[in-house]
Amino acid sequence: NIDFYLIAVNKFKQRLTETQEFYKELLKEPFDFDKEECINVDYDSIVYAKNKKQRLGYWRKQLKLNTLNRLYDKSEDEKQTKKDSLEYVVKSFDILEKEARMAAEEQMDDYYIRMNELTDVDWYPIYINTIVAAFDPHTYYFSPKMKDRFDINMSGKLEGIGARLQKKGDYTKIVSIISGGPAWKAGELEVGDLILKVAQGDDEPVDIVGMRLDDAIKLIKGKKGTVVKLSLKRIDGSKKIISITRDVVELEETFAKTSTVDYNGKKYGLINLPGFYIDFNKRNARNSTTDMKHEIEELKKEGIEGLLIDLRNNGGGSLKTAIEIAGLFIKKGPIVQVKYKNEKPRVDKDTDSKIQWDGALVILVNEFSASASEIFAAAMQDYNRAVIIGSKQTFGKGTVQNVLGLNRFTSYPGDIGALKMTVQKFYRINGGSTQLKGVESDIAIPDRYTYMDIGERDEENPLKWDKIKSLEYGQINSYINFDKVVNNANERVNNNPHFNLINDYAKWLKSNQEDTKVFLNFEDYKNDMKKHKLASEKFDLIKDYKNDLVFKSPLYELPLVKNDSILAKKREDWHADLSKDIYIEEALRVVSELKLKNGKIAIKQ
């Protein structure tokens, strides 16, 4: 029965028609930007309008803000143009205001055109997902079109800028950047950025505020080698235009990669693992477990003294490979508990007693290390096998989803899509869930997201954290000075001026996020923007940091790099980023201080 669906959609369409009738009237006359008034942009906290008059008041302020944003940008552009060319005649405020108002109206026109083009094929998945979102943030209905897109994304081959986008109100938001993709290589796009406009090369930019996500993605995606320009709004409120050359984001870019580095006269290995990948359809295909074995073995040949595994931004993947990789660092034992509701947990174990690496081990994580990453890091922490260093906690996704094709439950001849449904939860071997709490770092280091609600806890209706019975397992206790090293590192971090600057920056970002009042008086708005810009300048030193370390490809990779200019450039860019990474530097200090109970290093054959 879809009666309630029809009621809900028809009511929304009615309100859509009503607002469409008056927005042009509100934009017909100039706004009074001398008037002292503000708007609250925390839209979730605003109560619904009680009557038409109040609704009209909401809309007037919102359209004024839309115009003001454009007016300020145009005003700043005029100043820059005048600075570049003294002969240029600056446009008057009234002209700029009219242009900004017309641009806001065009954006609204486009919005209503797109909304009126939607059919039940578009509305029904929205309706269903509004319902299933009440269960948890990872249960989701895929229409046939959405399921096709999901399958393409799962193949690991994308063409575009290499970023995952999400609708946040009227805005298109960057929620993650694909490691190795064009955006990752360019290094300018950041998680949390809002895309305001999109331009194809030197063409006129298209305003995408209020645009459907599908339509925005179509503008951002494009053929390999073409350039897209994105007008961004940063999480600190600043605005920037960046250019990205589109490319094919191959699955190759998600594979493990390795570097060596000399630190205090000793050589150490670093393995970056972007995901726990596997191809279930090809038995002998490359996977993260075999790659990790290979990388560790090659690093052993070079006589490394310790190993760093970088799981930052690793969103997870195959549970199977996470368990197998954990087994590379212990003899054998339980790795994770997986549990259905009201059933006993299943214990997944490493049963292979061989060890690939029993040397010093440090694992780097951040707020975007999720799911399988958290299982691996948690197991290493519970066994006291590795030092976990990074953000205060990881993402906190401790749930398991299955994708169920819905046609199996009906005789309907056409494709009706699929349901991605949360069916289980992960639990550590100590009994605690990784849901919400994630994995807390032994050495917590501040970053820009320290005080923000990032991860599972920022989702609507996440499942709660809970605890089940701990398993019997023995801590490995590989180190004779574990506590001392951790305590020294925490003290070092707390007294490091650069980390303190990053912490201050994180606090400043949080305060900006909580400041939801926006001035609608032009001079007040302009002064507020100047104040934000001035306040942000003291944090410029964060981007200028260099650790003066030299990172190199492992010896086995040198012939490949010599004969592959693309691979050479990828490694060059990666090594350059590592040389500016203060977190890697601190991790190297930690791994260099760890002392093993025995100096033997076993290689799994």
N, C-alpha and C positions, 0 to 999 in steps of 0.2 A: 504494500500500500504506500503510495507516494503522495497522499493528500497533504500531509504536513509540509513536505518538500515544496509542493506547488504553492501553498499558502505563504511560506517563507520567501520564496523567490519572487512571487508576485508583489508582496509587500515591499521588498527591496527595489523592484523595478518601479513601483509607484513613487517611492521616495527619490529615486534617481530622476524620474521625470519632473518631480516638483523642484528639485534643486537645479535642474537644467534650465528651468524657466526663469530663474532670477540671478544666476551668476553673471550673465552679461550686463544686467542692469547695475550690479555692484561695481563692475569694471568700466562702466561707461564714462564716469566722471573721475577726475584726479582725486587721489587720496590726500588727506591732510596729514602730512608728515611732520608738521609742527606740533601736533596734538600729543600731549603726554599720556601715553597708554602703553600697555604691555600685553603679551599673549603667553599663555602657559602651553608649552609644547610637550608636556607630559600627558599625551592624549588619553592614556589609560585611566588617569585620575579624574578626567573631566566627566561630569554627569551628563546624561543625555538631555537635550533641550526639552523643556516642559511645554513649549508652545512655539508657534511659527516665528514670533518676534525674537525669542531667544535664539532660535536656530539661525535666523538671519544675522543676528549679532555675531555668532560663532563664525559664520561664513565670511562676514565682512572683515573680521580680524585675520582669518586665514588667508584670504585673497590679498589683503594688504601686506601680510608677511611675504607671500609669494612674490609680490611686486617689489617689495623692499629688498629682498635678496638679490633680485636682478638689477635693481636700481643701484645698489651699492657696488656690485661687480662692474656695471657699466661706468660708474663714476671713477672707480679705480683704474679701469682700462683707459679712460680719457686722460687721466693724469699721466699714465705711463706713455701714451701716444704723444702727448705734449712734451714729455721729457725727452723722447726719442727724436722728435721733430719740432723745433721751435716755431716753425711756420704753421703748424697745425692749429686750427681754430677749434677750441673746445666747445662742445655742445652745451646748451643751457640746461639747467636743472629740469625745467618744464619739459623740454624735448626728451631728455633721458627718462623722465618719469612716464611719459606717454609711451615710449618704446618699451619700457619695462612692463607697463600695464598691458600693452598689446601682446607682448610675449607670454605673459601670464594667461591671457585670454586664449591665445593659440594653444597653449598647453592644455587648458581646460577643454577646448573644442576637441582636441585629439583624444583626451581622456573619455569624453562622452561618446565619441565615435567608436572607440574600442569597446566600451562597455555595452553599447547598443548592438554591437556585432556578436556578442556572446550568445550562445545557444545552450540548450539543456546539456549538450555534450560537455560544455565548460562548467556550467553551474552545478551539475549533479556531483562531480568529484569534490567540489568545494563544500557542498552541503554534507556529504558523507564524511569528509575529513574534519569538518567542524565537530562532528559527533565523535569520531574515533580518537580525536585529540584529547578528549576527556579521559581516556584510559591511560595514555602515556605518550610522550613526544615522538616515539619511534614506530608506533602503529599507524599505518598509512594505506589508503586505498589508491591503487594505480588504475587509471583508465587505460584502455588499450594503447592510446598514444603515449601516455606517461610511462607505461610498462616498456614500450619499445625504447624510449629514451633511457630508462633505467638500465636496460640490457646493454645499450650502447656504452653507457658510462662504465658498466661493469667490465667491458672488454678492455678498458684501459687505453683506448685510443681516441683522443679528442683533437679537434681542430679549432683553434681559437687562441685565447690568451693564457689558458691554463689556470683558471680561477673558478671556484665554486661560488655561485651567487644565490642570494636569498632575498625575498621581498620583506622589507621592514617598513611598514606603513606605506607611504608613497614612494619610498626610496628602494633602490637596488643596492644591496649591501654585500660586500666581500666577506664571506664566512670562512674561506680557506683558500690557500694558494697551493697549486699542485707542484710538488718538488720537481725541479728540472724543466718546468714549462716556461714559456716566454715571459710571463709576469714574474716568475721566480728568478729568472736570469736577469731581467731588467732591474730588479731589486727596488722598485719604487712603489709598487702597489702593496698595500698592507691590509691585514685582516681588520675589519671594522670600518674600512673606507666606504663611503657612500658615493655612488656614481651619479652625478647630476646631469652630465651631457656626454654624448658620444659623437665623434666626428670620424668620417672615413678619410684618412689622409688629411689633405688640406681643404676638404669640403666644409661647408657650414655645419657647425655642431647641431645635433638634435637633442632637445630637452627631453630626458626620460623620466623626470620626476612625475610620478603618478601613472607611468606606463606599465602595462602588464609585463610580468617577468619574462614570459615567452617572447614578447616583442622586443624587450630590451636585449635579451640574449641574442636574438637574430641580428641586431645592430652591432653587438660586440663581437660575435663570432665572424669568421670570414676565412678566405683562402690563405694558405701559407704564403708568406712573403709580403702580404698587404699590411698597411699600417693603420692602427686605430688610435685615436686620441681620446682620452678619458678626462673629463673635468670632475675632480674629486673633492669631497668634503671629508677632511680627516676627523678622527675622534677628538682631536683637540680644538676643533672648530675652524681650523685654517683650511684654505682652498688651494688646489694645485692642479695643473694640467700636465698629464704625462702621455708619452707615446710608447706604444708597444707594437712590435712587429709580430704578427700572428705566425703560428707555426703548428706543425703536427706534434702533439704531446704523445709520444710513444710510450708503450708499456716499459720499454727499456729505461725510461727515466725514473721509474718507481723501484728499480732494483737496488740492492745494496751496493755501496761503493766505499772504497777504502783509501786512507791516506796514512802516511807515516810522518812523524815530527820528532825532531831532537829537542829534548828539554833537560837542562842541567847536565848535559853530556851523555844522556841516555836516550835510546830510541823507543818511541811508543807508537802504538797503533790506534787508529780511529776508524770505526765502521759506522757509516751513516745508513740506517735502515728506515726508509720512508714508509714501509708498510709490510704486513705479513702476507705475502702474495703466494698464490698457488693457482694452477690451472687444473681443475678437477676433471676436465674432459681429456686431458693428455697426461698419461701416466708418467712419462719420462720428461715432461716439460720442466723448465727451470722453475725453482721455487725458493722461498727465502731460507729454508733450512739448508739445502745443498749449497746455496750461495754463501751463507754464513760459515759453513764448514770450510769451504774453499778459501774464503778470505782469511780466516783465522790460521789455516795451515800455511798460506803464503806469508802472513805476517810472522809466524813462528820461524820460518826459514830466514827471515831478516833479523832474528834475535831481539824482538821487542821485549821490553821489561814490564809492560803493562798495557791494558786494553781499555779504550773508551768505546761505548756503544751509544750512539746518538739517536734517541727515540723522539726528539722534539718534532712536533707536528705529525707524528705517526698516528693516524686515526684508527689503526687496527687492521683487521682483515681475517685471515684464516686462524681459527682456534687451534687447529691441528699443528700448524707450523709454529705457533707460539709455544705450545707444549714441547715440541721437538727442539726448538732453539733453547728453551730453558734447560732441557736435558743435556745440552752441550757443556754446561758449566757445573753439573752435579753428577754424582754417580747414578743414583736412581731415587725415586720417591714421588710422592704426590705433587702436582703442580697447581691444580685448580679444582674446585667443586662446582658442578653445574646442576641446578635444581629447578624442577617444575614446582608449581604451587601445590602444596599438600602432599608432596611426594618426597621420598628420601633422596638426598643428593647423589649424583653420580660423581665419582672421583676419577679424574683423568691423571694418569701417572706417566712419568718417564721410567721405562723399564730397562733401558740400556745402561749398563754399569760403566761403559767407557766414557771418558771425559775428553772433550776437545781442547779445553783450556782451563787450567786450574791456577792461573796467575792472577795478579791484581786486576780487579775489574771495577769500573765506574760506569754508571748508566745515567745519561742526561735525559731529562724529561721537561715538559712544560705543560701549560694549561690545555694544549691541544693533543697531548698524548692520550689516546683513548682506547677502550675496549681491549683488544689483544695486547696492545702495548702495556696496559695496566696489569694484565694477567702475568706477563713476563716479568715486569718490574716488581710486582708484589711478591712473586715467588722468590726472586733473587733477594728481596729484602727480608722475607720471612726466614729464609735459610741463612741469613747473614752472609750471603755470598758476594754481594756487591754493595757499594755505596751509591745511593740514589741522590742525585744532585739536580737542582733546577727550581721550578716554581714551587710555591707552597704546597700545592697539590695538583694532581693530573685532572683530566676532564671529568671523570666520574661516571662513565657509561658502563654500567655493570649488568646490562641486559642483552638477551639473545633474541634475534628475529628470524622468522622463516617467511619466505615469500610463497604464498599459496595461490595457484591459479584458480579463479572462481568458477571456471567452466566445468570443473570436475564435480561441482555440486548442483549442476542444472543441465537440462537438456536443450537449453537455448542454443540455436545454431551459430550465432555470431560470437565474437570475442567480447567478453564483458570485463576483462582486466584481471587484476590480482590484488591480493591483500598482503601487505608486509606487516606481520603481526608479532608482537613481543610474546614469547612463550616461556622463557626461562630467565634465571638470574645467575650471575657469576658470584662465587664466594672464594675468598683466599683460603689457603690451607690453615690459617689461624682462625678461620670461621667468619671473619668480617667480610661484608660485601664491598665490592669496589664501586657500587652504585652511590652517586652523589659525592661521597668523600674521596673517591679515587685512591691514589697512592700518595701519601705525604712524604716529601723529600727528607732524607736524613740531613741534608744541607740545603736549606731554603734560601734562594737568591732572588732578590726583587727583580721584576721586569715591569713593562708598561701596563700589564693587566693585573698586577698584584691585588689591587683593591676593587677590581670590577667583578661583577657576577658573570664569569665566563665559564661555559661548559654546561653540564647537565643541570646544575642548580639554577641556571638562568632560563631553562626551558619551562614551559607551562605543564603542570601535572606530571612531574617526574615521579617515578616510583621511589618509595622511601628506602633509606638505608636500614639494613637489619643485620643480624648476626646469627649464625648457626654454630653447631658444635665444632670445635677445633679438631683437626686430624692429629694423629700421632706422627710426629716427624722430629728429626734431630737437626738442630742448627749446625751448619758446617763449621762456622767460626774459623774462616780461613786465615784471619789476621791476628797478630799479637797486639796490635795497637789501634784497632778499629775505633774505639771511643775517643781516644786521644786525637786521632786524625780528624774525626768529625767535629769535635769540640774546637780544635785549632782552626778549622776551616770556617766554622760559624762565627768565631771571634774575628777572623780575618775579613770575612764578608761584612760584618757589622762595622768594622773600622775602615773599610775601603771607601775613599772619597767618591770614586766613580759609581760604586754600587749605591752609596747614599744619594748621589745625584739622580740615579735611576729611580730610587725609592721616592724621592721628592717629586719627580716627574709623574710617577704612578699616582701619587696623592693628588697632584694637580689635575690629572686627567679625570680622576674620580670626582673631584669637586666640580669640574666642568660638566660632567655627565649628570650630576645632581642639580646643577643650576638650570632649571627648565624655563626660566623667565627670559623672554626676548623682548627687547625694546622695539616699539613700533614708531617712535620718534626718530627721524633720520639722523640727527646729530647724536642722540644718545646711542643709537645702533652703531654709528661710525666710531664713536669714542670707545664703545665696548669692544668692537673688533680690534681697534688699535691696542687696547689694554691686553687683550688676549695675545696678540702678536708679540707685544713687548715682553709679556710674561713667558712666552714660549722660547724666546731667544736665548735665555740662560741655559736651556737644555740642549742647545746645538752641539755642545761638547760630547754628548752621548754618541752622536753619529760619527764623530771624528776619532773615536778610540781606535788604537792599533796595539796589538800585543807583540809585534816584532818577531813572531815565530814564523818559521819557514815550513810549509807543508808540501809534501811530495807524493806522487803516485807510487804505489808499491812497485817493486822491481819487475814483477811479472807483467805489469800493465804498460811499462815503458815502450816496448815494441808496438803495442796497439795504439798508444798515443802518438807515436812517431808517424804511423801510417794513416792516421785518421784525424784530419784537421778539426772536424766537428767535435770529436771526443776530447781532443787536446784543448779546445776552447772551453768546453764544459768543465774540464778539470781545472783549467787556469782560473775560471770564474769562481769555482767552488773554493779553491785554495786561497784566493783573494778574500773571499768572505770569511773564511776561517781565521785569516790573519787579523781580522777586525773583531773577532768574537771573544769577548771578555769571559763568557761562560765556559768556553772550551779551555781557555787559559787557566781558570780556577780548577776545572776538572783535572787538568794535567798536574797541577800542584798536588791535588788530593791523591791521584793514582801514584805519583812519584813518592809520596810519603808512606803509603801502605806497606807494611812488612808482613810477608807470608810466614806461616808456621813452618813451612818447608819450601824449598826453592825449586821443587820439581814442577815441570809443566808437562802434562800428558796430552798426547795428540790422539784424537779418535781416528781410527783407521777406516 
